Amino acid sequence: MPTITGVLESALYVDDLDRARGFYEAVLGLRAMFGDDKMSAYDVGGRSVLLLFQRGASLETAHLPGGTIPPHDGNGPLHLALAIPASALAAWEERLSQADVAIEGRTDWPRGGHSLFFRDPDGHLLELATPGLWPTY
């Protein structure tokens, strides 16, 4: 069996790309690596990429100099968990509070990890998780 070494990209589809960019950059502090009128790509911890697509803007094949990207899109509230150090949990709670982002849930996991759950402006359920959530994290 060939090896898979990780998840490189995760994608969320948003109704208002400028609003989403504001949230992910100002509230979560993510750094944009690329952006145009259809999408933005964000560095997540130097190991993966979060893609935000304008909903409906990627329904046709994208033709690039090096090839093509088949159509894709998504609807409804999706879930994405972001890794944080355990020492940053309280600081993230404070940051979300200062940004008027409601924490919808908190979970203490059997392996010792802790999670905070909240929503982005498009209703996607975001999670900030400390180590101890999964056997691999």
C-alpha positions in Angstrom: 0.0 0.0 0.0 1.4 3.5 -0.9 1.8 5.8 2.1 -0.2 8.9 3.0 1.7 11.2 5.2 -1.0 13.7 6.3 -3.9 16.0 5.4 -2.4 18.8 3.3 -5.5 20.9 2.7 -8.9 21.3 4.2 -11.6 23.4 2.5 -14.6 25.4 3.7 -17.2 27.1 1.5 -18.4 30.5 2.5 -21.1 32.9 1.4 -19.1 36.1 1.8 -15.4 35.7 1.1 -14.4 39.1 2.4 -16.3 38.5 5.7 -14.7 35.1 6.1 -11.2 36.5 5.4 -11.7 39.1 8.1 -12.7 36.4 10.6 -9.9 34.0 9.9 -7.3 36.7 9.7 -8.4 39.1 12.5 -9.9 36.6 15.0 -7.8 33.5 14.4 -4.6 35.2 13.2 -4.1 33.0 10.1 -1.8 34.3 7.4 -3.0 34.3 3.8 -0.6 32.7 1.3 -2.9 33.3 -1.7 -6.1 35.0 -2.5 -8.3 36.0 -5.4 -12.0 36.7 -6.0 -12.8 32.9 -5.7 -10.7 31.7 -2.7 -8.1 32.3 -0.1 -5.4 29.9 1.1 -4.1 30.1 4.7 -1.0 28.7 6.4 -2.1 26.6 9.4 0.9 25.9 11.7 3.3 25.6 8.9 2.0 22.0 8.2 -1.3 22.4 6.4 -3.4 24.7 4.4 -7.0 25.9 5.0 -8.8 26.9 1.8 -11.8 29.2 1.9 -13.8 29.1 -1.3 -16.6 31.5 -2.3 -19.6 29.2 -2.3 -20.5 28.3 -5.9 -17.3 29.8 -7.4 -15.6 26.5 -8.0 -18.5 24.6 -9.8 -16.6 24.6 -13.1 -13.3 23.0 -14.0 -10.4 25.5 -13.2 -7.9 25.6 -16.0 -4.4 26.5 -14.8 -1.1 26.7 -16.7 -0.1 23.3 -15.2 -3.4 21.4 -15.5 -6.9 21.4 -14.3 -8.8 21.2 -11.0 -12.2 19.4 -11.2 -15.4 21.1 -9.9 -16.2 21.1 -6.2 -18.4 22.9 -3.7 -20.1 22.3 -0.4 -23.2 23.3 1.6 -24.2 23.3 5.2 -22.2 23.8 8.4 -19.0 21.8 8.3 -16.5 21.0 11.1 -12.8 21.8 11.4 -10.5 21.3 14.4 -7.4 23.4 14.8 -4.5 22.2 17.0 -3.4 24.5 19.9 -0.9 24.0 22.7 -2.5 23.2 26.1 -0.8 26.3 27.5 -2.8 28.5 25.0 -6.3 27.3 25.9 -7.1 30.2 28.4 -5.6 32.8 26.0 -7.8 31.5 23.2 -10.9 31.7 25.4 -10.0 35.3 26.2 -9.3 36.1 22.5 -12.7 34.7 21.4 -14.5 36.6 24.2 -12.8 39.8 23.2 -13.9 39.2 19.5 -17.5 38.5 20.7 -17.3 35.0 19.4 -19.6 32.7 21.5 -18.1 29.5 22.8 -20.8 26.9 22.1 -19.2 24.0 23.8 -16.3 22.8 25.9 -15.1 19.2 26.2 -12.5 17.5 28.4 -11.4 14.3 26.5 -10.5 11.0 28.3 -6.9 11.2 27.0 -6.4 14.6 28.6 -7.1 16.9 25.8 -9.5 19.9 25.9 -11.6 21.5 23.2 -13.4 24.7 22.6 -16.2 24.8 20.0 -17.4 28.0 18.3 -18.8 29.1 14.9 -17.4 31.2 12.1 -19.6 33.8 10.3 -20.9 31.1 7.9 -21.9 28.7 10.7 -19.1 26.2 10.4 -18.3 24.6 13.7 -14.7 25.3 14.6 -12.8 23.5 17.3 -9.6 24.5 19.1 -8.1 21.3 20.5 -5.2 20.6 22.8 -3.0 17.5 22.7 -4.7 14.4 24.2 -7.7 14.3 21.9 -6.7 11.4 19.7 -4.0 8.7 20.0 -2.1 10.6 17.3 -2.6 14.0 18.9 
